Amino acid sequence: MAVHLFKSLFGDDVAQDDYYDDHHSADQSRQNTNVVPIDQAKQLRTNRTSKISLYEPRLYADVKQIANQLLKGQAVIVNFTQMDDRNAKRVVDFLNGATYAINGDIKRIGKEIFLCTPKNYEVSGNLGTDMQLDGKLTN
């Protein structure tokens, strides 16, 4: 008896199934417009441009701006040719601490040029021993 009451309120079972299938497939097609295949999502992630900032500090106070770039996940090349030795050593010490704190690395790439990288960068290659030993600053 309850079955007859249900059928009288909601109609025939076949009509219900057709109605549900039509509306369900329409709802599903609208929802799938925002779905991105996994391969395409990986490609979008890998196509992002990485940045390397270049700095030529003149004052010790410039180290804050350099460290902020590292904290943003960007690599930094620092050229110390415009800074006196004492302040340059202080900046290198500060950057050593900053790169250590973010699990990054700092490498000397020139006579007075350093490359600071966050942990998501890999630096490969070797510099000649003359370049590593020459210059005013030591790492």
N, C-alpha and C positions, 0 to 999 in steps of 0.2 A: 504494500500500500504506500509506503514511503517512497518507493521507486516511482510509482505513478505520479505522486505529488511533485517529485523532483523533475520528472519529464514534463509535466504540465507547466511548471514554472520556468524552466530553462530550455525547453524545446527538445527536439530529437537529438540523440547522441551523435549521429553522423553530422548534422549541421553544426554541433558544438565543435567537433574535431576539425572540420574545415575552417571554421571561423578562427580557431586557435592557431592552426597552421599558417593561415594567411597573415594574421597579425604578428605572430611570432617571427616569421621570416622577414617581415618588413621592419620590425624593431631591431632584429639582429643586423640587417644590412645597414641601418642608420648608425648603430654602435660601432661597426667595424671601420668606419671612415677614419678614425683616429689611430688605428692599429698600424704599427710600423714593423715590418719584418726584422728579425734579429740581425741579419746580415747588413741591412741598410742602416740600422742603429749603430753597429760597430763602425761602418764606413763614415758616418757622420761624426763619430767621436774621434776617429783617427785623422780626419781632415781638418781638425782645428789647428790654427796656426799657433806655434809656440813663439814666444818672444824672448829675445836676449837684449837687455838694456845695456847701454854703454855709458860709463861715467868717468869724468876726469875731475875728481874732487880737488878743491883748493883749500878748504877749511875742514877741520875735524868734524864740525857740525853736519857736513854733507853725508856722514856715515849713516845717519838715521834714514835718509831717503833711499840709500842703497840697500839697507837692511829691510826696509818695507817692501822693496821689489822681490827680495828673496822670500819673504813671508807670503807674498802673493803667488809663489810658485814659479817665478821667472828667474832665468839665469842672468848673471850680471858680469860684465867685463869692466874692470876698474883699471884705469891708467893713472899712475901716480907721478907722471912727469911734471905736473904743475904744483906739487906739494913738497914741502921740506921733509927730510928723512925722519925726523922725530915724530911728526904728526902722521906720516905715512905708516910708520911702524905701529902706532896706536890704532889706526884704522884697520890695518891688517889683523891685529890682535882682536879687535871688536868683530870683524867679519869672520875670523876663525871661530869665535864663540857663537855667532849667529848661525853659521852653517852647521856647526856641531849640534846646535839645539834643534834644527829641523832635519837632522840626519843627512845633510848635504855634504858638499865637498868644496874645497878651495884649492886651486892649482895655479902655480906660476906658469904663465905662457909666454912671457917676454921679460926683458930686463927689468922693467918697472910696471908690468901688466899682470893682473891676476884674473882668473876666471872663477867665479863663485856659482855653484849650481845647487839647486834643491835635489831631493832624493830621486825625483823622477827623470833626471838627466844622466846620461852615460857619456863619459868623455873617453875617447880612445886615441891611441897614438903616443909616441914618445918624443920628447924634446931632446935635442943634443945636450951632452954634458956641459959644453961651453955655455949654453944659455942658462942652464940651471945654476951654475956656479958663479956666473958673471952678474954684476949689478950691485946696487946698494941694499936692496931688501932681500931678506931670506925668509923662506917659509918653514 
